[in-house]
Each structure stands twice: as structure tokens, then as C-alpha cells.
Amino acid sequence: METVIVTGSSGLIGSAFLAHVGERYTELCLDSKGQPRVSPKTAHIIPCDLTSDESLHQALSEVRRRGHRQIVSVLHLAAYYSFASESSSLYEQVNVHGTKRLLHGLRDFEVEQFILASTMLVHAPCQPGARINEDSPLKPKWIYPQSKVAAEHLVLRERGDVQVVLMRIGAVYDDHCHSIPLAQQIRRIYEKRFIGRILSGDVTHGVAFLHIEDMVRALVLAVERRKELPQVTTLLIGESETLSYDELQRTISRQLHGQEWKTYQIPKTMAKIGCWLQNWLPGADPFLKPWMIDLSDDHYAFDISRAHTLLGWEPRRSLRKSLSKIVNELKLDPAGWYKENNLKANTRPYQ
């Protein structure tokens, strides 16, 4: 059986990939957090902390001990990502230095392909009506996408003869939601919070989403078609339809409460003050941070023609059609939905 290495295998994408491919490959899972949600018999969990030279050395030594020197693909999914703070040293330690450490460690193996999970946020946002493609300007606006640009450059510089696929993906979600910004937006409307009716950005703007099933299919196709791909391939992977923030608001509120919410745009200065005072304002949302305000106008819509041409890939799922299932799960089991999305239980009376 062919061997693939998956970093970050316990995460949403890694777990979904393993569940999808089943026993098609021998999967060597390098992860610092343990067991994936679904682990086929062919998956072997190898503890690995990408911030540690010693930990990575031990992990790759275990790969060699198991007799796996020929690797058809490395799916580098491990990354640090958090909305808790605008900056963290972990972005540099994990996303940049961890990637470099991994690339250097893999030089002792025969690796056919290296896939890096990057983000659409490395690109400059566009205006409604326009679309971003893989050649659009890069303009990462905060530390997470900046770290991904640095990781991309590292991969291109250190790849040697290894084929590289840079996947710049949209905002991933599934039928349980599992998208932090989307879950927070749904929560604000479900709880009828005042802050759910205001936005500091243009309500006609939005971001490209991507269902986890379509994300996994793109990864599988990239591995299966590796011999047909160029030595360096950059792909935008996301839904071709971008729903505006206003349309999301109206759709979610209609499905939850039977009526559409009107969203009011407020000045950014006022929004930042509100974020600073959030502990004292009624209905405030601790998820929102002042640094997010400057990003609230960003709009991302994809031209996915390259993914279609090279992989034969296009999304089969859409957020427009998936929203009803996501919202229905919340209505049927609010406590379970909150727990699934790592949200604190609502202590305010819901009417």
C-alpha cells in the first residue's frame, strides 16, 4: 500500500480525510494532540510536536523504523490558528519554523508530493462582482495569513525535486457548523443579541466558504493525480458563490425566528470602542476583538477554474443549501450544538 504522511491529523480536515480514504493508503499521522475522530486500521498515530527538533526527529525515526521511506504525499495540515489574539509566537513557531523543520526532516525520505494547506486570506480581498484567482496579488492583512505566505515561500524554496501543491482554501465548515465565525454569527441571532444586528463592515461583502467534504475531495484528487500535475501547483479551493453577510443574516434569522433581520452598519471607530467596552455593554460578544474591525469589509470570491482544469474538482456542496441543516441541528439540540462548536451555554433567557 502507498504511504501518506498527514500532519495535524486530529483536526477537522485531517480527521475527515482519514475517514474518507479509509484503508486506501497507509496513513502515518504526525500529531501533537493524539487520536483523530475517525482512525482507520491503516492509520498509525505518531506523536509529533512541530515546534521541537527532538520531537520531529523521533517521529520521523519512527516512520523509518516502520519501513516507510517512500512517501507518495505529505499532507501538511498542521497549523496554529486562533481568534483569541491578534498575535502569538505560535504562528511563527508552528506555521513557519514547524514547516521548515518538517521539510528538512523529510530530505531523508523519497517524497513524491508535498501539499500545504494554506488560506484564501493570503490574497488581497476583492470587490463584489470581481473574483480572486491564483495569480491575484498577495496581501495578507494579519499574522495568520502572513505566516502562511512565509510557509508557502519556504516550501517553494526548500522543496528540492518534490512536487508541491499549495492549496489556498476558503472558510471550512461542515453540517454541524465547525466554523468559528459562522457559529458565532448563528449564535448571536439565535440568542437575539443586539450586537447581532450591527456590523462595522459593508454588509454586501462576504467570504468564500468550503464544505469539509469538498475540501477532502480536493486533497484526494491532488494525491491521485499527482503524476499529472505540474511540479508547482497553486490552487484556490472554495465555493464559487460567496454569500454576503447580509444574506447570511437574513437567511439564518428567517430559519431560526421566521423573520428576516435587518443589519445596520456602524462606523468602525464606534465598533472598536464597543469592543473595548464589551465587558460592560449589554449583549456584547466576547468573541469580537478590536483588531477584527479593520477586516470586516474584506470580500473574497473565487475563480476556481484552475482546480477544475487540473483536478476535475468543483464543489458539490454549498453553504446556501447547508445552512438549513446547520440551523436545524441547533434548533433540535441547542446544548449539543453549543458543545460541538465549543460555545459556552447561553445563560441569557431566550425568547
PyMOL commands that set and color helices and strands:
alter all, ss='L'
color gray80, all
select helices_A, chain A and resi 12-21+53-65+89-108+120-122+143-158+180-190+194-197+212-224+226-228+245-257+268-276+290-293+305-311+319-332+334-340
alter helices_A, ss='H'
color red, helices_A
select strands_A, chain A and resi 3-7+26-31+43-47+70-71+73-76+110-111+113-119+163-169+171-173+198-199+209-211+232-237+264-265
alter strands_A, ss='S'
color yellow, strands_A
deselect
rebuild
show_as cartoon
